[in-house]
Amino acid sequence: GQNLDSMLHGTGMKTNPDQKKQANGVTLAPEDTLPFLKCYCSGHCPDDAINNTCITNGHCFAIIEEDEHGEPTLASGCMKYEGSDFQCKDSPKAQLRRTIECCRTDFCNQDLQPTLPPFDSTDGLFDGSIRWMAVLISMAVCIIVMIILFSCFCYKHYCKSMAKRHCYNRDLEQDEAFIPAGESLKDLIDQSQSSGSGSGLPLLVQRTIAKQIQMVRQVGKGRYGEVWMGKWRGEKVAVKVFFTTEEASWFRETEIYQTVLMRHENILGFIAADIKGTGSWTQLYLITDYHENGSLYDFLKCTTLDNRALLKLAYSAACGLCHLHTEIYGTQGKPAIAHRDLKSKNILIKKNGTCCIADLGLAVKFNSDTNEVDVPLNTRVGTKRYMAPEVLDESLNKNHFQPYIMADIYSFGLIIWEMARRCVTGGIVEEYQLPYYDMVPSDPSYEDMREVVCVKRLRPVVSNRWNSDE
C-alpha cells in the first residue's frame, strides 16, 4: 500500500466547499465531487493550518503507533481521498504496531480513541522456537561428538584387550593336553618347578585343568567378582570368576602369579588361568589352592588366639610379604613386588595355621636392571581403611618403588593389630574389630580416612595388656 505520509494533505486546502462540480461542460473526477471536511490535526498538520484545523475531501483520521523505542504516539489529521479506504483499514502485518481509525464528518476525529493492537504472540513464539531449535541442534551435535569420541575410546580399549587375549591364547588353540590318570595337582606343579621354568604350569595344561573343573558352590563375592569352590579329579580348588569389567585385574593377577620364582608357601598357590566364552559371554577364571578356613578376617571373627598361634600367623604373613618385596637376581630372577591392597580379607588361613597372601590384582613390579616401576593400568584402587597416610594425601612418589613397600608395611601393621586384639592374655581378649572402627564409619570415604590419619594423625589404640604381657 501507499505510505501514510504521502496520502496526508501537506497544505491547507482553501478551495470553497461550494465550488461547481462542472467546469466548461467537463465532468470532474469522483474525488472532486465529494464534499470537503474540516478535521482536527495534531502531529500531521499542514504548514498553513489554523487552530489545528485541516481540510480534505478524503477522511479525518486518528492514529496511535509505536516508535522505534517502543513508545506510543497519538496523532490526528486529514487524509487524501486517493487510497484512503485502503489506508484506513491498515495492515496487521506492519513492522511497527499501530492502529488507524477514520471518519467522514467535520472534526469527527477528535472523538476517535485508537488503541495499540495486542502483541502477536506467534512472532515471539517463532523467535523462541528458533532459539530452542538452535540449542537442541547444538546439544545434538555435542552428544554425537561425545558418542563418537567415546566409541573411539572403547574401540581402542577393545583392540588392546583383544591383543592381550590373543597374546595369551595364541598357544591355547590346540586340543587339550593329556594328563595321565592319577596325576595330582601337586604332582603337576612339582614337575613344572623341577623343569626349570619356575613360572607355573604350561598354558595348555592350565587350560585343560580349567575345562575339567566342576563348580560346586559359591563361597564368596567381592567387587572384582565371585569365588567358587570347585573340584578337579576330586581335589578341591578355588575358582575366582572375575566380572568382565575387571579384565585388567584378572590379567595383572595372572601375570604376577606366573612370574618366575613366584611360588612360595606363604603366597596363595596358583594353579591355572583361563578365558571361557565367546562373543558377549565371557568368563575370566583364576584357579588357585582352596583353603577352607577362609580369610584371616573371617577366621579372627570366630576364633581367639594364644601367643603361639598369634606368632605363627604374624610370622608366616610377614614371610609371604617379604618374599613379594624381595628381588631375586639371576638368569631367571624375580622382580620385587609390592601388593598395594593388603588387608585381612586378602590373607587366607591354611590348615596348618599359617597365612598365605592372596589377591595380587593391584600389585606393582620393580626390576633393578631397568630401574622402572611397572604399575598396572587398572581403574581399581586399594581399600581406603588400610591406605597409608602418603597414599591418602597423594604425596606418595609413584616413580620410586620403596614408597610402595613402605605403604605395604603400614597396612601390614594394621593387620597385626587385628590379630593381637584376638590373642588371649591373662584371660582377657577383645572382640574382633576392623582398624579405626571407633573413628570412622563402616564404609569410610577418602575424606573420612584423610581427616583421621593425615590431619588428626590418629592410629588404632594399643591395649595396655599388650605392654604388660611378658
C-alpha positions in Angstrom: 0.0 0.0 0.0 0.9 3.6 -0.2 2.9 5.3 2.6 0.6 7.0 5.0 2.5 10.3 4.9 2.2 10.6 1.2 -1.6 10.4 1.5 -1.9 13.2 4.0 -2.6 16.8 3.0 0.6 18.7 3.2 -1.0 22.1 2.8 -4.3 23.6 3.9 -7.0 23.4 1.2 -8.7 26.8 0.8 -10.9 25.7 -2.0 -14.5 26.7 -1.5 -16.6 23.7 -0.5 -19.4 25.1 -2.6 -17.5 25.2 -5.8 -19.1 23.9 -9.0 -18.9 20.3 -9.9 -18.9 21.1 -13.6 -16.3 23.3 -15.4 -16.9 24.3 -19.0 -19.1 21.3 -19.5 -16.3 18.8 -18.4 -17.2 16.1 -15.8 -14.9 16.2 -12.8 -13.2 13.2 -11.2 -15.2 11.4 -8.5 -12.9 12.7 -5.7 -13.6 16.2 -6.9 -17.4 15.7 -6.4 -17.1 14.8 -2.7 -17.8 17.4 0.0 -14.9 18.8 1.9 -14.4 18.1 5.6 -12.8 20.0 8.4 -10.6 17.8 10.6 -8.7 18.3 13.8 -4.9 17.9 13.3 -2.1 17.2 15.7 1.3 15.9 14.7 0.2 15.8 11.0 -0.8 19.5 10.5 0.0 21.3 7.2 2.1 24.4 7.5 -0.8 26.8 7.0 -3.2 25.1 9.3 -5.1 27.5 11.6 -6.2 26.5 15.1 -5.2 22.8 14.4 -7.6 22.5 11.5 -7.1 21.0 8.1 -9.4 20.4 5.1 -9.8 17.3 3.0 -12.1 15.6 0.6 -11.0 12.2 1.9 -11.2 11.2 5.6 -10.4 12.6 9.0 -8.2 10.2 10.9 -6.6 9.5 14.3 -3.6 7.2 14.6 -1.7 5.7 17.5 1.7 4.0 16.7 4.7 2.7 18.5 8.0 4.3 17.7 11.4 2.5 17.3 11.9 2.8 21.1 8.5 1.2 21.8 6.9 4.5 23.0 3.2 5.1 21.8 2.5 8.4 20.0 -1.0 9.7 19.1 -1.6 12.0 16.0 -4.6 13.3 14.0 -5.1 14.9 10.7 -6.5 14.9 7.2 -6.2 12.1 4.7 -6.4 12.5 0.9 -9.2 10.7 -0.9 -6.9 8.6 -3.0 -6.3 5.2 -1.3 -7.8 6.3 1.9 -10.2 3.4 2.1 -7.3 1.0 1.9 -5.1 3.0 4.3 -7.9 3.3 6.9 -8.1 -0.5 7.1 -4.3 -0.6 7.8 -2.2 -3.7 7.7 -2.0 -6.0 10.7 1.4 -7.1 9.4 3.0 -3.6 9.7 6.6 -3.6 11.0 5.6 -1.3 13.9 2.5 -1.7 16.0 -0.1 0.9 15.1 -3.9 1.5 14.7 -5.7 4.0 12.4 -9.3 5.0 12.7 -11.1 7.2 10.1 -14.3 9.1 9.9 -16.2 11.5 7.5 -17.8 14.3 9.4 -16.3 17.6 10.5 -13.9 17.3 13.4 -15.1 13.7 14.0 -11.5 12.5 14.6 -11.5 14.5 17.9 -13.7 11.7 19.3 -11.6 8.8 18.0 -9.5 6.9 20.5 -7.5 4.3 18.7 -5.6 1.7 20.8 -2.5 -0.3 20.0 -3.1 -3.9 18.9 -2.1 -6.7 21.2 1.4 -8.3 20.7 1.4 -11.0 18.1 2.4 -14.0 20.3 3.2 -16.0 17.3 6.3 -13.8 16.5 7.7 -14.3 20.0 6.9 -18.0 19.8 8.6 -18.2 16.4 11.7 -16.4 17.7 11.7 -18.7 20.8 11.3 -21.7 18.6 14.3 -20.7 16.6 16.3 -20.2 19.7 15.2 -23.6 21.1 15.9 -25.2 17.8 19.4 -23.8 17.8 20.0 -25.0 21.4 18.7 -28.5 20.5 20.8 -28.8 17.4 23.9 -27.7 19.3 23.2 -30.2 22.1 22.6 -33.0 19.5 25.9 -32.1 17.8 27.8 -32.2 21.1 26.2 -35.5 22.1 27.0 -37.0 18.7 30.6 -35.8 19.0 30.9 -37.3 22.5 29.4 -40.6 21.4 31.9 -40.7 18.5 34.8 -40.0 20.9 33.6 -42.5 23.5 33.2 -45.1 20.8 36.7 -44.5 19.6 38.0 -44.8 23.1 36.0 -48.1 23.7 37.2 -49.5 20.3 40.8 -48.7 21.2 40.4 -50.3 24.6 38.7 -53.3 22.9 41.5 -53.7 20.4 44.1 -53.6 23.2 42.1 -56.1 25.2 41.8 -58.5 22.2 45.5 -58.1 21.5 46.2 -59.2 25.1 43.8 -62.1 24.8 45.4 -63.1 21.5 48.8 -63.0 23.1 47.6 -65.1 26.0 45.6 -67.6 23.8 48.0 -68.0 20.9 49.3 -71.2 22.4 45.9 -72.4 23.5 44.3 -73.2 20.2 45.4 -76.8 20.3 43.5 -79.7 21.7 43.6 -80.5 25.4 46.8 -81.7 26.9 46.9 -85.3 28.1 47.2 -85.5 31.8 47.7 -89.1 32.9 45.2 -90.6 35.4 46.4 -90.5 39.0 48.4 -87.2 38.5 47.5 -84.8 41.3 47.8 -81.0 41.1 50.8 -81.3 43.5 52.5 -83.7 41.1 51.9 -81.4 38.1 53.2 -78.3 39.9 56.3 -80.2 41.3 57.1 -81.3 37.7 56.8 -77.7 36.4 59.0 -76.5 39.2 61.7 -79.1 38.6 61.6 -78.4 34.8 63.4 -75.2 35.4 60.8 -72.7 34.1 59.7 -71.7 37.6 56.7 -69.8 36.1 54.0 -72.4 36.8 52.2 -75.0 34.7 52.3 -74.8 30.8 49.4 -72.8 29.4 47.9 -75.8 27.7 47.9 -77.8 30.9 46.3 -74.8 32.6 43.5 -74.7 30.0 42.9 -78.4 30.3 42.5 -78.2 34.1 40.1 -75.2 33.7 37.9 -77.2 31.3 37.8 -80.2 33.6 36.8 -78.3 36.8 33.4 -78.8 38.3 31.9 -75.9 40.1 30.5 -77.0 43.5 29.3 -73.9 45.4 29.9 -70.1 45.7 32.0 -69.3 48.8 32.5 -65.6 48.4 31.8 -62.4 46.4 33.7 -59.1 46.1 34.0 -56.0 44.0 36.0 -58.0 41.4 33.7 -61.0 41.0 32.9 -64.3 42.8 34.9 -67.1 44.4 33.7 -70.7 44.0 34.8 -73.9 45.5 35.3 -76.4 42.6 36.8 -79.8 42.1 39.3 -81.2 39.7 39.6 -85.0 39.8 38.3 -85.0 43.3 40.7 -82.3 44.6 39.2 -79.1 45.9 40.3 -75.9 44.2 39.3 -72.2 44.5 37.9 -70.6 41.3 37.9 -66.8 41.2 35.5 -65.7 38.5 36.1 -62.1 37.5 33.5 -59.7 36.2 34.2 -58.8 32.6 34.7 -55.2 33.8 37.7 -56.4 35.9 39.6 -57.9 33.0 42.6 -55.7 33.8 42.7 -57.1 37.3 42.5 -60.7 36.0 45.3 -60.1 33.5 47.5 -58.4 36.1 47.0 -61.1 38.8 47.6 -63.9 36.2 50.8 -62.1 35.1 52.1 -61.7 38.6 51.3 -65.3 39.6 53.2 -66.6 36.6 56.3 -64.5 37.4 59.4 -66.7 37.6 60.1 -67.9 41.2 56.9 -66.5 42.5 55.7 -69.7 44.2 56.1 -69.6 48.0 54.4 -71.4 50.8 53.0 -68.1 52.2 51.7 -66.8 48.8 48.4 -68.3 47.6 49.3 -71.3 45.3 48.4 -70.5 41.7 47.2 -73.4 39.5 45.7 -72.1 36.3 44.1 -69.1 34.5 41.7 -69.3 31.5 39.2 -67.3 29.5 35.9 -69.0 28.7 33.1 -68.0 26.4 32.7 -66.3 23.1 31.1 -63.1 21.9 29.3 -61.2 24.6 29.5 -64.0 27.1 33.0 -64.2 28.7 34.2 -65.6 32.0 37.7 -65.0 33.3 38.9 -67.8 35.6 41.8 -67.8 38.1 42.2 -71.2 39.8 44.2 -71.4 43.0 44.6 -73.7 46.0 41.5 -73.9 48.2 41.7 -73.1 51.9 38.5 -74.0 53.8 39.4 -71.8 56.8 38.7 -68.8 54.6 40.3 -65.3 55.1 42.0 -64.0 58.2 39.1 -61.6 58.6 36.6 -64.5 58.8 39.0 -66.6 61.0 39.5 -63.8 63.6 35.8 -63.1 63.9 35.1 -66.5 65.2 38.4 -67.7 66.7 40.6 -66.5 69.6 44.4 -67.0 69.6 47.0 -67.9 72.1 50.5 -66.4 71.9 51.9 -69.3 69.8 49.0 -69.1 67.2 49.4 -65.3 67.0 53.1 -65.6 66.3 52.6 -68.3 63.7 50.0 -66.2 61.8 52.1 -63.0 62.0 55.4 -64.6 61.1 54.0 -66.6 58.1 52.3 -63.5 56.8 55.5 -61.5 57.2 57.4 -64.2 55.3 55.0 -64.0 52.4 55.2 -60.2 52.3 59.0 -60.4 52.5 59.1 -62.8 49.5 56.9 -60.4 47.5 59.1 -57.4 48.3 62.4 -59.2 47.6 64.0 -59.1 44.2 65.8 -62.4 43.3 68.8 -61.9 41.0 69.9 -64.4 38.4 69.3 -65.6 34.8 65.7 -66.4 35.8 65.3 -63.9 38.6 62.2 -62.5 40.3 61.3 -58.8 40.3 60.4 -57.0 43.6 56.7 -56.8 44.0 54.5 -54.6 46.2 51.0 -55.7 47.0 49.1 -52.4 47.3 45.9 -53.9 48.8 47.0 -55.7 51.9 44.1 -56.3 54.4 42.8 -59.2 56.5 40.3 -60.2 53.8 43.2 -60.7 51.3 45.1 -63.1 53.6 44.0 -66.8 53.7 44.4 -69.3 56.6 45.9 -72.7 55.7 45.1 -75.9 57.6 48.4 -75.8 59.5 47.6 -72.4 61.0 49.8 -70.3 58.8 48.9 -67.5 56.4 49.2 -67.0 52.6 48.8 -63.7 50.8 46.2 -63.5 48.0 44.7 -61.0 45.5 47.6 -59.6 43.5 45.4 -57.7 41.0 46.9 -54.3 42.1 50.5 -55.4 42.5 53.4 -53.3 41.1 56.7 -54.8 39.9 60.2 -53.4 40.1 63.2 -54.6 38.1 66.5 -53.0 39.2 68.1 -53.7 35.8 65.7 -51.2 34.1 65.0 -49.2 37.3 61.3 -48.9 36.3 58.2 -49.3 38.4 55.6 -51.4 36.5 52.2 -50.0 37.7 49.1 -51.8 36.3 46.8 -49.8 34.1 43.8 -50.5 36.3 40.9 -48.4 37.5 40.7 -50.3 40.8 42.1 -48.7 43.9 43.1 -50.2 47.2 40.9 -50.4 50.4 40.6 -46.9 51.9 40.7 -48.2 55.5 44.1 -49.7 55.1 45.7 -46.9 53.0 48.9 -45.4 54.2 49.0 -41.6 55.0 51.1 -40.9 51.9 48.5 -42.6 49.7 45.6 -40.8 51.3 47.2 -37.4 50.9 48.6 -38.3 47.5 52.2 -37.5 48.5 53.5 -41.0 47.6 56.2 -40.8 45.0 54.9 -43.1 42.3 58.2 -43.1 40.3 60.1 -45.0 43.0 59.5 -48.5 44.3 60.5 -48.0 48.0 57.4 -45.9 48.9 55.1 -48.8 47.7 56.9 -51.2 50.1 56.5 -48.7 53.0 52.8 -48.4 52.2 52.5 -52.2 52.4 54.3 -52.2 55.8 51.8 -49.7 57.1 48.8 -51.9 56.0 50.6 -55.0 57.5 50.9 -53.2 60.8 47.1 -52.7 60.9 46.7 -56.5 60.2 49.0 -57.3 63.1 46.8 -55.0 65.3 43.7 -57.0 64.2 45.4 -60.3 65.2 46.7 -59.0 68.6 43.2 -58.0 69.7 42.1 -61.6 69.4 45.0 -63.0 71.4 44.1 -64.0 74.9 46.4 -62.7 77.7 45.6 -63.0 81.3 42.2 -64.3 80.4 41.3 -61.1 78.5 40.5 -60.8 74.8 38.8 -58.1 72.8 36.1 -58.7 70.3 37.1 -58.6 66.6 37.1 -55.1 65.1 38.5 -53.5 61.9 41.2 -50.9 62.3 39.8 -47.4 63.1 36.4 -49.0 63.9 35.8 -46.3 66.6 36.9 -43.4 64.4 35.3 -43.7 61.0 32.0 -45.1 59.6 31.7 -48.8 58.5 32.4 -47.8 54.8 34.7 -44.7 55.2 35.3 -42.3 52.4 38.7 -40.9 51.4 37.8 -37.7 53.3 37.0 -39.7 56.5 40.3 -41.5 56.4 42.3 -38.5 55.4 40.9 -36.5 58.3 41.7 -39.2 60.9 45.0 -40.5 59.6 46.6 -37.4 58.0 45.0 -34.4 59.7 44.4 -35.6 63.2 47.3 -38.2 62.9 45.4 -40.8 64.9 46.2 -44.5 65.0 44.4 -47.6 66.4 44.7 -47.8 70.2 47.3 -50.2 71.6 45.9 -52.1 74.6 47.7 -51.8 77.9 47.6 -55.5 78.4 49.9 -56.0 75.4 52.6 -53.9 77.1 52.3 -55.8 80.3 52.4 -59.3 78.7 55.8 -61.0 79.1 
